[in-house]
Amino acid sequence: MRVVVPAVVIGLLVGVCTGLLLLRDDGEQPKPLDRNTILVAVVAGLLAAALSLLALRRQRDSERGRFAELFGAAAIQLGHSDVAVRIAGVYAMAGVADGAGTPGQRQQCVDVLCGYLRLPYVPDEGASHLVSKTQRIEDAGTAVERVYGYRQNDRQVRDTILRVIAGHLRPGAERSWSSCDFDFSDVIFEDLDFRDVTFAGNATRFTNAVFVGGRGTHFDRARFLGPRVTFRGAVFRAAATRFDGAIFAHSQPVRGERDTAGTTFTDVTFAAPVSFDGAQFGGVRTAFTRATFAGDRSSFADATFAADLTTFEHVLFDGGRVTFATARFSSARITFADIRCYAEATAFDCAHLGSRGRWRVGGTRETTFARAEYHGRVSFADAVFDGRAAIFTGGDFFGEISFRRAAFDAREVVFEKPKAWVGVRFDWDENPTTKPANIRPEAWPPVPAESTPELTKG
């Protein structure tokens, strides 16, 4: 193709230039011999262009046919019953992807490899040499025999696929696949190592994926740069999960796709320790809505949240220690509404929640912890609340809750109508007259809202 295209261009240029020479009007009549020479050149140029276009079409058809042949052969190998043949099929499909002539062809190869990972998989049988297993069950006095089929030693094949994919997503890859879409929905990952990878396709999906393994799940320094990144419904059960230094800075979506763009960890369950230390979140939306943090330690220390919207609504902080120490939030809207702090300790120490705009433009419009439940030890010591408003209305304060040395720099800070107010500590507790004027209610401490009287039976 690299040879054919220049030939087409040259042929067309020859035809155009010679045609212009025939049409010149400088008062001098060309000689018959010159005229014939020009006509021959024109015809030759147009003929060369026609032949080049024909050769280009034939070359494209040949390349498509060759791709289809190699793609089909690799797919057959991936479906083979023998593990060695399947592993060879993984490398064959990767080779086809590397040699693909178009992004669409490379995407087809990636889709096949991701599709293999989405096939049903039982980790306990991943290293089994069995092809099938028979189970006898008594059902209402009748013996029922069930046969379960397995892909022999499938763990080796899956590990190979993931190593190949990771290798093509890391810096220095001879052929990068970072611009491809990856659909890992419902995949079971064992000890996944996606450190230093870059996902820059239009969509990267880990929807309902399950992460297990004794060595842990690693996304350290991974970069998620596409407009849609989702871990919706994923379950992290590996020994530990690390997103340390990861970057979620997706590109701005095109018009009409803004509502679906963003980084989504909605309905995710972190059943073991997880770390987002130093992670960066940007773009349109960062959503941890209804996520559950139940491990011994859940950490967002030094993380940066700069998306237009950052939401931890209805999140359950459970387990051991949860920390947002020194994290910085600068989103236009930041919401921790309806969170439940049930962990042994939840800390926002030295966190900076909200940013101040310039000339009344930009900055954080609202940081809200409305209707949040603070049980156990919860600390906002040395935290900074900035922006237009910080809302704690309707909170259930019952435990050891500290706002010692916190800076309430937002224009308006509201603690009105708490559900309960037990164990809360502020710097002005002993002298309420030193309470900043921007904090409501004026009368301190806040009076818990009256509970609804129970209806009596008549």
C-alpha positions in Angstrom: 0.0 0.0 0.0 2.9 2.3 0.8 4.1 1.9 -2.8 0.7 2.1 -4.5 -0.6 5.3 -3.0 2.4 7.4 -4.2 2.0 6.0 -7.6 -1.7 7.0 -7.7 -0.7 10.5 -6.6 2.0 10.8 -9.2 -0.2 9.6 -11.9 -2.9 12.1 -11.1 -0.4 15.0 -10.8 1.0 14.1 -14.2 -2.5 14.2 -15.8 -3.3 17.5 -14.1 -0.1 19.2 -15.0 -0.1 18.1 -18.6 -3.7 19.1 -18.9 -2.8 22.6 -17.7 -0.1 22.8 -20.3 -2.6 22.1 -23.1 -4.8 24.8 -21.8 -2.1 27.5 -21.6 -2.8 30.7 -23.5 0.4 32.6 -24.0 -0.1 33.4 -27.7 2.3 30.8 -28.8 0.9 27.8 -30.7 2.4 24.5 -29.7 4.0 22.4 -32.4 2.2 19.3 -33.6 5.0 17.1 -32.2 4.8 18.9 -28.8 1.0 18.5 -28.8 1.2 14.7 -29.5 3.9 14.3 -26.8 1.7 16.1 -24.2 -1.3 14.0 -25.2 0.7 10.8 -24.8 1.9 12.0 -21.3 -1.6 12.7 -20.3 -2.9 9.3 -21.3 0.1 7.6 -19.7 -0.5 9.5 -16.4 -4.2 8.7 -16.3 -3.5 5.0 -17.2 -0.9 4.8 -14.4 -3.4 6.2 -12.0 -6.1 3.7 -13.1 -3.7 0.8 -12.9 -2.5 2.0 -9.4 -6.1 2.2 -8.2 -6.8 -1.3 -9.5 -3.6 -2.6 -7.8 -4.6 -0.9 -4.6 -8.0 -2.6 -4.6 -6.4 -6.0 -5.3 -3.9 -5.4 -2.5 -6.6 -4.5 0.0 -8.6 -7.6 -1.0 -5.5 -9.7 -0.6 -4.7 -8.2 2.9 -8.3 -8.8 4.0 -8.2 -12.3 2.8 -4.8 -12.9 4.6 -6.1 -11.4 7.8 -9.2 -13.6 7.7 -7.1 -16.7 7.1 -4.7 -15.9 10.0 -7.5 -14.8 12.3 -9.5 -17.9 11.7 -6.5 -20.2 12.3 -5.7 -18.5 15.6 -9.4 -18.7 16.7 -9.4 -22.4 16.0 -6.4 -22.9 18.1 -7.9 -21.0 21.0 -10.9 -23.3 20.9 -8.8 -26.5 21.0 -9.1 -29.0 23.8 -5.3 -29.2 24.4 -3.8 -26.6 26.6 -0.6 -26.2 24.6 -2.5 -25.6 21.4 -4.6 -22.9 23.2 -1.6 -21.1 24.5 -0.1 -21.2 21.0 -3.4 -19.7 19.8 -3.0 -16.8 22.3 0.3 -15.9 20.8 -1.0 -16.4 17.2 -3.9 -14.1 17.9 -1.6 -11.5 19.4 0.6 -11.8 16.3 -2.4 -11.2 14.0 -3.3 -8.1 16.1 0.2 -6.7 15.8 0.2 -7.2 12.0 -3.4 -5.9 11.5 -3.7 -3.3 8.8 -6.5 -1.3 10.4 -7.5 -0.4 14.0 -10.8 -2.4 13.4 -8.9 -5.6 12.7 -6.7 -5.2 15.8 -9.9 -4.6 17.8 -11.3 -7.8 16.5 -8.3 -9.7 17.9 -8.5 -8.0 21.3 -12.3 -8.8 21.4 -11.5 -12.5 20.9 -8.9 -12.6 23.7 -11.3 -10.7 26.1 -14.1 -13.0 25.0 -12.1 -16.0 26.0 -11.5 -14.5 29.5 -15.3 -14.0 29.8 -16.0 -17.7 29.4 -17.3 -19.5 32.5 -14.3 -20.3 34.8 -14.0 -22.0 38.2 -10.7 -21.0 39.9 -10.6 -24.1 42.0 -10.5 -26.2 38.8 -8.2 -23.8 36.9 -5.1 -26.1 37.2 -7.1 -29.3 36.8 -6.0 -31.9 34.2 -9.6 -33.1 34.1 -11.7 -32.6 31.0 -14.9 -33.4 32.8 -16.2 -34.2 36.3 -19.2 -36.4 37.2 -21.4 -35.7 40.2 -24.1 -38.0 41.4 -27.0 -36.3 43.2 -30.0 -37.8 44.9 -33.2 -35.9 44.0 -36.5 -37.1 45.5 -35.3 -40.7 45.7 -34.0 -40.6 42.1 -30.3 -40.6 41.4 -29.3 -37.9 39.0 -25.8 -37.9 37.4 -24.4 -34.5 36.2 -21.4 -34.1 34.1 -19.4 -30.8 34.2 -17.0 -30.0 31.5 -13.7 -28.2 32.0 -11.1 -26.6 29.7 -8.0 -28.5 30.8 -5.4 -26.4 32.7 -7.3 -23.2 31.8 -5.5 -21.1 34.3 -2.3 -21.3 32.2 -4.2 -20.0 29.1 -5.8 -17.2 31.0 -2.6 -16.1 32.6 -1.0 -16.1 29.2 -3.7 -13.9 27.8 -3.4 -11.4 30.6 0.4 -11.3 30.3 0.1 -10.7 26.6 -2.5 -7.9 27.0 -0.5 -6.2 29.8 2.7 -6.4 27.7 0.9 -4.5 24.9 -0.4 -1.8 27.3 2.9 -1.0 29.0 5.4 1.7 27.9 7.9 0.3 25.4 5.5 -2.1 23.7 6.5 -2.7 20.1 2.9 -2.6 19.1 0.6 -0.8 21.5 -3.0 -1.9 22.1 -3.8 1.0 24.4 -6.2 2.7 22.0 -8.4 -0.5 21.8 -11.6 -1.0 23.8 -11.4 -3.7 26.5 -14.4 -5.5 27.8 -13.6 -7.6 30.9 -17.2 -7.8 32.1 -17.8 -10.8 34.4 -14.2 -12.0 34.1 -12.7 -13.8 37.1 -9.1 -12.5 37.6 -6.6 -14.4 39.7 -3.6 -12.3 41.0 -4.0 -9.7 38.2 -0.9 -7.7 37.5 -1.9 -4.6 35.5 0.9 -2.3 36.9 1.9 0.5 34.6 -0.6 -0.2 31.9 -2.5 2.4 29.8 -6.1 2.1 28.8 -6.9 4.9 26.3 -9.7 3.4 24.3 -13.3 4.7 24.1 -14.5 2.2 26.8 -12.7 0.1 29.4 -15.1 -2.2 31.2 -14.5 -4.4 34.4 -18.3 -4.6 35.0 -19.1 -7.3 37.6 -15.6 -8.7 37.4 -14.3 -10.7 40.4 -10.7 -10.3 41.6 -9.2 -13.1 43.7 -5.8 -14.5 44.6 -3.3 -14.8 47.4 -0.8 -12.4 45.8 -3.2 -9.6 45.3 -4.6 -7.4 42.5 -2.3 -4.6 41.2 -3.2 -1.6 39.2 -0.3 0.5 40.5 0.5 3.5 38.3 -2.1 2.4 35.7 -3.5 5.1 33.5 -7.1 5.2 32.5 -7.4 7.8 29.8 -10.5 6.9 27.8 -13.9 8.7 28.3 -15.6 5.6 29.9 -14.0 3.5 32.6 -16.2 1.3 34.7 -15.8 -1.2 37.5 -19.5 -1.2 38.3 -20.5 -4.2 40.5 -17.0 -5.6 40.7 -15.9 -7.6 43.7 -12.3 -7.4 45.0 -11.5 -10.5 47.1 -7.8 -10.8 46.5 -5.4 -10.6 49.4 -5.0 -6.9 48.7 -5.9 -4.5 45.9 -3.6 -1.6 45.0 -4.4 1.4 42.7 -1.4 3.4 44.1 -0.5 6.2 41.8 -3.1 5.3 39.3 -4.4 8.1 37.0 -8.1 8.3 36.0 -7.9 11.4 33.7 -10.3 10.5 30.9 -10.5 12.6 27.9 -13.5 15.0 27.4 -16.4 13.0 25.8 -18.0 14.1 22.6 -21.4 15.9 22.7 -24.2 13.5 23.6 -21.9 11.1 25.5 -21.2 13.2 28.6 -23.9 11.5 30.7 -22.2 8.1 30.3 -18.6 9.3 30.6 -16.5 9.1 33.7 -14.9 6.8 36.2 -17.3 4.4 37.8 -16.8 2.3 40.9 -20.6 2.1 41.6 -21.8 -0.9 43.7 -18.2 -2.2 44.0 -17.3 -4.4 47.0 -13.8 -4.2 48.4 -13.8 -7.2 50.7 -10.1 -7.0 51.5 -7.6 -4.2 52.0 -7.5 -1.7 49.2 -5.2 1.3 48.5 -5.7 4.3 46.2 -2.8 6.2 47.8 -1.6 9.0 45.5 -4.2 8.2 42.8 -5.5 11.0 40.6 -9.1 11.3 39.5 -10.1 13.8 36.8 -12.6 14.3 33.9 -16.3 14.6 34.1 -17.3 12.2 37.0 -15.8 10.0 39.7 -18.4 7.8 41.2 -18.0 5.4 44.2 -21.8 5.4 44.7 -23.0 2.5 47.0 -19.5 1.0 47.2 -18.6 -1.1 50.2 -15.2 -0.9 51.9 -15.0 -3.9 54.3 -11.3 -4.7 54.4 -8.9 -4.2 57.3 -7.6 -1.1 55.6 -9.0 1.2 52.9 -6.9 4.1 52.0 -7.1 7.2 49.8 -4.1 8.9 51.4 -2.7 11.8 49.2 -5.3 11.1 46.5 -6.5 13.9 44.3 -10.1 14.3 43.2 -10.6 16.9 40.5 -13.4 15.6 38.4 -16.4 17.9 37.8 -18.4 15.6 40.2 -16.9 13.4 42.9 -19.5 11.2 44.6 -19.3 8.7 47.5 -23.0 8.7 48.1 -24.5 5.8 50.1 -21.0 4.3 50.6 -20.5 1.9 53.5 -17.2 2.3 55.3 -16.8 -0.9 57.3 -14.1 -3.1 58.6 -10.9 -1.8 60.1 -9.4 1.6 59.2 -10.6 4.0 56.4 -8.4 7.0 55.6 -8.6 10.0 53.3 -5.6 11.6 55.1 -4.1 14.6 53.1 -6.5 13.8 50.2 -7.4 16.9 48.1 -10.9 17.4 46.7 -11.4 20.3 44.2 -14.5 19.1 42.3 -17.3 21.5 41.5 -19.6 19.2 43.6 -18.4 16.8 46.3 -20.8 14.5 47.9 -20.6 12.0 50.8 -24.3 12.1 51.4 -25.8 9.2 53.2 -22.5 7.5 53.9 -22.2 5.1 56.8 -19.0 5.3 58.8 -19.1 1.9 60.6 -15.4 1.1 60.4 -13.3 1.0 63.6 -11.8 4.3 62.5 -12.6 6.7 59.7 -10.1 9.5 59.1 -10.2 12.7 57.0 -7.3 14.1 58.9 -5.6 17.0 57.0 -7.8 16.4 54.0 -8.7 19.5 51.9 -12.3 19.3 50.9 -13.4 22.0 48.3 -11.6 24.7 46.5 -12.2 28.4 46.2 -12.9 29.9 42.7 -11.6 33.2 41.4 -13.8 36.2 40.9 -16.8 34.1 42.0 -16.3 31.7 39.1 -15.4 28.1 39.4 -14.4 26.4 42.6 -16.5 24.0 44.7 -20.2 24.9 44.9 -21.0 22.3 47.6 -19.4 19.7 49.8 -22.1 17.6 51.4 -22.1 15.0 54.1 -25.9 15.3 54.5 -27.6 12.5 56.4 -24.2 10.7 57.0 -23.9 8.3 59.9 -20.8 8.7 62.1 -20.4 5.7 64.4 -17.2 4.6 66.0 -14.1 6.9 65.7 -14.4 9.5 63.0 -11.8 12.2 62.6 -11.8 15.5 60.6 -8.8 16.8 62.6 -6.9 19.5 60.7 -9.1 19.2 57.7 -10.0 22.2 55.5 -13.5 22.8 54.2 -13.5 25.4 51.4 -15.7 26.5 48.6 -19.2 28.0 48.8 -20.9 25.5 51.2 -20.1 22.6 53.4 -23.3 20.7 54.5 -23.6 18.3 57.4 -27.4 18.6 57.8 -29.3 15.6 59.2 -26.1 13.7 60.3 -26.2 10.9 62.8 -23.3 11.8 65.2 -22.9 9.0 67.7 -19.4 7.9 68.7 -16.1 9.7 68.9 -16.2 12.4 66.2 -13.5 15.0 66.1 -13.3 18.3 64.2 -10.4 19.5 66.3 -8.3 22.2 64.5 -10.5 21.9 61.3 -10.6 25.1 59.2 -14.1 26.0 58.1 -13.2 28.4 55.2 -16.4 27.7 53.2 -18.8 30.7 53.0 -21.5 28.6 54.7 -21.2 25.6 56.9 -24.3 23.9 58.1 -24.7 21.3 61.0 -28.5 21.8 61.5 -31.1 19.2 62.4 -28.7 16.3 63.4 -30.3 13.0 64.0 -28.1 12.5 67.0 -25.3 14.6 68.6 -23.2 12.5 70.9 -19.4 12.5 71.3 -18.7 15.4 68.8 -15.7 17.6 69.6 -15.0 21.1 68.3 -12.4 23.7 69.3 -15.1 26.1 70.6 -17.0 23.5 72.8 -15.9 25.2 76.0 -16.6 28.7 74.7 -19.3 28.7 71.9 -18.8 32.5 71.5 -15.6 31.7 69.5 -17.5 29.7 67.0 -17.0 31.1 63.4 -19.9 33.2 62.2 -20.3 31.2 59.0 -21.3 28.1 60.9 -25.0 27.3 61.5 -26.9 27.0 63.7 -26.0 30.0 65.6 -27.1 28.4 68.9 -24.5 25.8 69.8 -24.5 22.8 70.1 -27.1 21.8 67.5 -30.3 20.3 68.9 -31.2 16.9 67.4 -34.3 16.9 65.3 -37.4 15.6 67.1 -38.2 12.0 66.2 -41.5 11.3 64.7 -44.0 10.2 67.4 -45.1 6.6 67.1 -48.7 6.1 66.1 -50.8 4.6 68.8 -53.3 1.9 68.1 -56.9 2.9 68.6 
